[in-house]
Amino acid sequence: MRLPLPDDDEPPGQHQASDQRALIGLSLVPGVGPQRLRALLAAFETPTAIFRASRSTLTQVDGVGDQTAEAILTFDDRAAVQREMTRADDLDASLVSPWDARFPDRLREIYDPPAFLWMRGTLPEGDRPMVTVVGTRRCTDYGRTQAHHFGAELARRGFTVVSGLAYGIDAAAHKGALDAGGRTIAVLGSGVGRIYPKKHTALAERITEHGAVLSEYGLDAEPDAPHFPERNRILSGLALGTLVVESYSEGGALITARLALEQNREVFAVPGAITKDSSRGTNRLIQKGHAKLVMGMDDLLEELPAMTIEEPGDVDANTVATGAGPDPDDLSGDAKVLYDALSDTPVHVDALCEETGLDPSSVLPTLLELEFKGLVRQLAGKQFRRS
């Protein structure tokens, strides 16, 4: 469902105050949930226009009947809107609306994007890649270790790690990204002012310092059971791909994987022992061909565009001393052949193999080596160009 686009002439986050208040008001109208609100925004473009619409115009919107239209037309609880805004100030939370430049582009592309997001923290600037890591709350030590490992490795390569702040795999993935000095995003099934589970309040605070905590629900919304499968479409929708680390034969992680497939995103799974119930879901994803088997970061990087970030401890001493990056003139062999074949225009890896005559089995590892040196950048769909 199409949402309004940001105004390029408007500073990020500085949409009209009247539309912001109207959007908060609509979220408080009885009977106007996320789905109806998306439909209304698609029809009227701005929240202010919705409140100004006639009854007959409102009821032409899919899912809006006479009762909902009446609730919109008679809503005048300015005090409730002000309380929500005051609460947002107390939480240092901001409303990210569809016309806000901060609203993630990939999330806008899915069939049923959220009508807005409450956010504590900051979202990555630009189109920086994200990967969602999910799994069971009742994880084993193996699953927890793998989630932390992949969270850390993804963060070290410049990916923002997305998860749901739940016990088990989610928390381990968040902590892995944070421990590696990276960024992570938590998408809640409750309001950003009511962290769930409560024991993860301190973890949520760490996340807001190095990423964001997001929710499409009211600031103090309870963690109602239906919210969690609903929010899973946001978990998968934010990211280029979803990695399922450990899952039983049923659970929220499998819902997220299914949604990722429906959104045409990549799905990956970490295999586990066939005797363990906690790996039955991930093993089944792989068996059915719904997920790529992942044993290490290379398996992810083959399918996802990678980025490298330079942490102080990772920067080469010569780079610090001279201020210069890697020199293409120092390349030799296959690396030089591939670099010379690239330009500023993205080209698919298969086309590179055909142009250079190099063996496909050696081309991708060489390109990744060039990427780690900062000379080449990988884009979506195994497309490469010079950095």
Secondary structure, 3 states (H helix, E strand, C coil): CCCCCCCCCCCCCCCCHHHHHHHHHHHHCCCCCHHHHHHHHHHHCCHHHHHHCCHHHHCCCCCCCHHHHHHHHHCCCHHHHHHHHHHHHHHCEEEECCCCCCCCHHHHCCCCCCCCEEEEECCCCCCCCEEEEECCCCCCHHHHHHHHHHHHHHHHCCCEEEECCCCCHHHHHHHHHHHCCCCEEEECCCCCCCCCCHHHHHHHHHHHHCEEEEECCCCCCCCCCCHHHHHHHHHHHCCCEEEECCCCCCCHHHHHHHHHHHCCCEEEECCCCCCCHHHHHHHHHHHCCCCEECCCHHHHHCCCCCCCCCCCCCCCHHHHHHCCCCCHHHCCHHHHHHHHHCCCCCEEHHHHHHHHCCCHHHHHHHHHHHHHCCCEEEECCCEEEEC
